[in-house]
Amino acid sequence: MITFILNDKLIKTDAHPGTTLLDFIRYGQELPGTKIGCREGDCGACTVMEGKLRNGKVQYKSIVSCLTPLGNAHGKHIVTIEGINMKELSPVQSAIVENSGTQCGFCTPGFIMSLTCHCLEEKPSDKNSAIDAISGNICRCTGYKSIEKAAESISGLMKDKNINNPISWLVDKNYLPEYFLSIPKQLGGISKAENSIKKGKKIIGGGTDLMVQKPEAIAESELNLLFDNDEMTGVFAEKNNCIIQASTTANMIMNSELMQSIIQEIKGFFKLVSSEPIRNMGTIAGNIVNASPIADLTMFFLALKAQLSISDSKSTRTIALKDFYLGYKKLDLKPEEFIQDVFFKIPEKPYHFNFEKVSKRTYLDIASVNTVLYLKEKNDIIEDCAISIGGVSPIPLFLNETSKFLIGKAVENDTIIAAEKILQQEISPISDVRGSDKYKRLLARQLFFAHFIKLFTKKVSVKELLS
């Protein structure tokens, strides 16, 4: 029995756990404010808030309900636009109205839920963070400036927010209905879901890949729901290794102090990966097992020379991530096996790390080509190097030969130009909707050079590289 709170109502249902939360909300509960848009997690029209009880407090995040398996709602507080409506408009709703942030209105509930969720964060708000909160919401009418003004005005209202107890403050200021105060106690009374992995059942985490690719099959399959498995969630250091457990989301990785110390620009890089709600849902193991040749997260961990701990619930084996992919969508993973965690040796500083990506849109888009460079120098000679690249091979590609070639050499134009020629021999792009093979080869060249242009401005000549 799936049990959760939907707005102010306790839900107990035996509906299939693979049903989308969106369909359950709209058709099962007749709450039409949550809209059906793309059903792929791109438009944000179906955005709701998900609250989870942690240490006696409910922490909320925005998610897209179109890609959320209903089973992942167990033990949570799910809030739709109807769940924040009161007799008068909330300050968030008023800000949208006062700044003319809505026209046809179809996308408006999603924007309001994202902005309300931003108000619930236990940290100060500013214009940029408020706009970041709506990164997963698309509007086809306004041109966004009116919505950005609304977000800025909301951030101004948040300057006096009690970040230690935001819910009480927001209820007191009429941002939220009073019933929010009773949610922690109600969630505490719901038993935890069974998280053990059973043979023969399909494993699913946040659903951001599988619910796009196979929603009908998921709605009929027996499932192992691992998204809320606390034993498989977390980022920590152990014996000079960084360990990222399988159910850890992209936002958990991005906000990890350990990962921020390893990749100083990780917040900027991850904003190119996906939107706020998708980063709240997508898990590291899901990204790796999906085996997309252009998987952004996978590129980071290929360049960090990550390894996988793979379990069958009885024993565990280890394999290098670069050896995990056997061909297009073919993995070194037996039917009864699953990824337990991803780990890599924490590199000793100083070193260089960079992420480059080209897509049709700068943000919220799938890459045409993406690449990551890790490079360590000693006495101006490259001591270690690892380069990953996507979109130019049937698999997420680790550039073995190019990386080897650079080791032992100085960073200079001739070396980089020679390495790029080796790179071209390692890749095998095809023409598809994201560009021709020639275009992708050009992107691979330019992005490879971009790593060095960005990281070694005094050592390389842009003119010579690009001539």
N, C-alpha and C positions, 0 to 999 in steps of 0.2 A: 504494500500500500504506500503510495507516494503521498507524503504529508508536508504541507507548507502553508504559509500565510500569503494570501493574495490580497493586497491592500489591507483591509481590516477584517478579512474573512478567512477562517481556518478551512483549508482544503484537504480532503482525504479522497484520493481517487485511485482506481485500479486501471486507469488508462495506460496504454503502452508507454513505457519510459522513453522510447525513441520518437514519440510524437513531438513535434516542435512546440515549444512553449507558446509561440505566437498563435498557432492554431487552437491550442487549449484556451488561451485567453479570449480570443475573438469568438470562436464557435462554441467552445465548451462552457464559457462563462459569460458570453454575450457582452464583452467589453470592447466596443469597436474603436475606441480612441487610439489603440495601438494599431498602426497601419501596416498593410502588406505592400511592400515596394519591390525590391529586387530579389528577395529571398536568397541573397548571397552575402549579406553582411556589409554591403557597400553603401547603402543609402541612408541608413539610420532611422528610417521612418518607424521601425518597430522597436526602438530603444526603450528599455525599461530599467528600473533600478533593482539590483540584487543585494540584499542585506544578509550578512552572515554573522552569527554570534561568535565573538572571540573575546575570551577573558571577561565575560559579563557585559560586553558592549557590542552593539551591532554596527558593523562597518559596511558601508554601501559602496557599490561601484556600478558603472553603467555597463550594460550588456545588450547585444542584439538578440531579441527573442526568436528571430527566424532561424538561427543556427543553434539555439540552446535545446538540447534534449530535455523533455519534461522531467525525466529522472534526476537531472542536475538541479532541479528546484527543490528537491527534498531538504527539509530542515531550514529553508531560507525564508526571507521576506521578499516577495516579489511585488514591486510597486509599478502600477501603470499610471497614465495621466489621470484616470478617474480617482486614483488613490491619493492624489494631492489636492483635489478640488475641494474648496470650502465655499462658504456663502459669498465671500469676496475673493477677487483675484489675489493670488500670492504676489509678493514683490517680483518674483521671477516672471510670472505671467504678465504682470503690469509693465515690466521693462520691455517685453516683446511688443506689447500694444503701443506703448508710448514712443517707441523708436521705429514704429511701422515695420516690425520684423516679420510680419506675416502677410501673405497675399492669398494664395489659394487655400492655405491652411493645412495641406496634406502632410507636410513635413513638420509642422509646428509642434505636435506632441513630442516627437523625438528630440527636438531642440530643447524643449522645456524640461524633459526628463534628464537630459545630459547636464544642463545648467543647474538644475536642482541638486543633482548628485554632486556636482562640483561644490555647491554650498555646504554639503555634508562632510567634506574632507577635513581631516584634523590638521590642517595647516593653513597659513594665510593665503589669501587670494590676491591676484593682480590681473591686469588686463591680459597678459600673455597666457597665464595659466587658465583663465576663463575661456579664452579662444581655443586653447588646446583641448579643453574638455568637450568641445563640439566638433572635434576633428573628424568624427565618424558620421556627421550629419550633413546631408546634401540638400540644398534648396535650389529649385529650378526657376524661381520667380524673382527673388529680391536682389540678386547680385551680391549678397552677403554683407555689404557695408552696414545696413541697418541692423542686421543681427549682431555684427561685431560691436556696434555702438551699444546694443542691449547688453551684450556680455560685459563690456567695459563698465557700464553703469551698475551691473550686478556686483562686479568685483569691488566697486566703490562702496556698495552697501555692506560688504563683508569685512570692512576694515575693523569693525568693533566686535566681530564674531568671537565667541568663546571657543577657541580651537580645542580645548580640553573636554568640552561637553557641548559639541555643536548641535546635537539634536534638541536638547532642552532649550537652547538659545533660539533655534529656528522655529520651534513650536511657539515659544513666547512671542516671537516677532511675526507670527502668522505666515511663515513660509511653508509649514507643515501642519497637518491636522493633529489634534491632541492624541489620537490613538497611537501615534508613533512611540509615545512614552511607555506603552504597555508591551511593545514588541519583544524586548529582551526576555521578559518573563515567559511570554508565550512560546518563543523559540526554544527556551530552556526545557520546556515540557515535551519537545518532539524527540523521539529516539533517533539515534544516528543510523544512517543507512549502512547496509552490509557492503563492505568494500573488498572482501577477499576475491581473488581472481579464480574464476571457475572455468574449467576446460570446455571448449566448444562454444563459448560465448564470445561475441565480438567485443574487442576493447575499444572504448571511446573516451576521450578526455573532454576538452572544451567544445568539440564539434565543429570547429571553424573550417576544417577541410572536409570531413566525412559528410556533414550535413549539407554541404554544397554539392558534393559529387554524387551521393547515394541516399538522398532523404527518404525515398520510398523503401529502400532495403533496410535502412536503419529503423524505420517505423514498424518493421515486421520481424526484426532480428532479436534474438536473446542477447542481452548486453552486459558487459562488465563496465560499470560506470566508475571511472577512476579520477574524475575531476576533483572530487572533494576528499580524496584519500590523503589525510594529513601525514601518513607515514611515507608517502611518495612525493611530498612537496617541501621544497626548501633549497636554499643556497648556503653552503658553508665550506670552511677550509678544514682539511684533514691531511696531515703529513705532507705539507707543501703542495697539496692538490686542491683545486676548487671543484667541489662536487655539486652538481645541479640535478636534483631528483626529477623523475619523469613527468610528474604532474605540475611542475612549476611553470607558471605563465610567463609570457614575454614581459609583462609589466613588473612581475616579481623580480625577474632577472635585471631589468632596467633600473629598478629602484633599490637593488641590493647594494649595500655599501661595499661589500667585497668586490662585486663586479665593477662598480664605479671606480674602485682603486686600481683594477686591472685594465679597464678600458675607460680612460678619463672622459672621452667624448661620447660615451654610450647613450646618454639621453638624446643628444642631437642625432646620432646614428639611428636610434630606434624609432625616432619620429618619421624616418623614411621607410620603416618596415611595415607599419599598418596604423589603423586608427586606435584611439583610446579604448573603445569597447572590445575590439578584436584582440588587442594586447591584454585586456583583462581576462580573455577566454582562452586564447591559443596557448597550448602547452609545448614545451621543448620536445618531448618525445613524439607528440603528434606531428610537429613540423618535420622531424627527422624521418619518421616512418612514412609520411606522405610521399617522400622521395621526389618532390618536385625539383626539376633541374635548376630552378631559379629560387629555391627556398632561401629567404634572406637569413633567417636564424642559423640555418645549417652552414652558410658561408662563414659566419663568425667562428663557429666551433671547428670547422675544417682548418681554418688558419691558426687556431690555437692548438692544433694537433690533438684534438679531443679523442677520447676513447669511450666506448659504451660498455656498461655492465648489463649483460643480457641474462635473464633468468627464465627458468621453466617452473618456478615455485619449489623446485627440489635442489637445483644446483645453479651456479652462476658462472658464466664465462665472460671474457673480455675480448673486445675486438676494436681495432682502430676505426674511427668514423670513416676515414677515407677508403677503407676496405669493405665497408658495410654495403655499398651499392654495387651490385653485380651487373646491372643493365637497366634499361628504362623500366622504372617501377618494380625492379627485382631486387630483393634484399637478402642478405645473409641472416635470415630469421625464420626459424621453424614455426609451424602453426601453433604450437603450444608455448612458444617463447614470447617475451615482451621485454622492452627496455626498462631497466630498473633505475638507472641514472646515467648521466653524462659527466665525465670528469676530465680534467687536464691539469698538467703541472703548471703552477703559477709561475710565470716567467720572472726572472730577476731583472729589476730595473737598472739602467735605463734601456728602453727598447721603443720601437716605433710601431704604431698600429693605425690602420686607416681603412675606411669603408667607402666604396664608390658604387653608385647605382644610377642607371638611366632607365626611365620609364616614360610613357606618354604623358602622364601627369607626374609632377614632382612628388606629391604625397598621395597616399592611399591607392597605390597602383602596383601591379605586378611588374617586375623588372623585365626589360628587354635583355640587359646584361647587368650583372652585379659582381663585385669582386672585393676581397679583403686581403690586405697585406700585413703580415707580421714580420718585422726585421730587427735584428739586434747587431750592433756594431761593437768592435773592439779595436782600438787604435786605428780607427777610420777604415777598417776592413770588415766586411759583412761576416759575422760569426755564425749567424743562424737566420734562416729565412723560410717562410711558409706562405704560399699564395693560394687562395681559392677563387674560383670563378664560376658563375652560373649563366645559363642561357646559351651556352656554346657547346653543349655535349648532352647526351641522353641522361646523364646523371649530374648531381652536384659535384663539381670537379676540383680535385686537389692537383695543382700543377707541380708534379713531382720533378720533372726535368728542369723546368724553369727555376724552381726553388733551389735545386742542387747547383745549377750553373752559377747562381749569384753568390753562393757561399764561397768565401775566400777571396772575393774581389772587392775593389773599392767602388763606392757609389760615384759613378761618373757617366757621362753621356754615352760613350762607346759601349760600356758594359750594359747599360739599360737597353740600348738599341739592339745589341746582340741577343739579350735575354728575350726581347719581344719577338724576335724571329723564331726562337725556340717555342715560345708560347703559341705562336701560330701553328706550329707543327703538332702541338698537344691538343688543340681544340678541333671540334668537328661540327660547327653550327649548321643548322638547316633553315630554310626559309619557312616562315609561318606568319601568323597574324601580328606578331611583334617585330617583324622585320625580315629582310632578306638575309641570306647567309653572308653576303658581302658587307651588309650594314653591320651585322653582329661582329664580324671580324674587325671592322673599323672601330666599333665601340670597345671591343676587347683591347685593341691597341691604345686607344685614347685613354681609357680608364686605367690601364696599366701604367702609362706615362703619368697620369694624374696623381697616382700614389706618390711618385718621386717628386713631382713638381710641388705638391703640397708639403711633403715632409722634409725635402732637401732643397729649399729655395736657393741656397748659396752654393750648392754643389752641381746643379744641373742648369742647362740652358734650354728654356722653353722653345726658343726659336730653332735650335739645333735638333731637339727631339721631334718637333712637329714639322720639320721641313721635308 
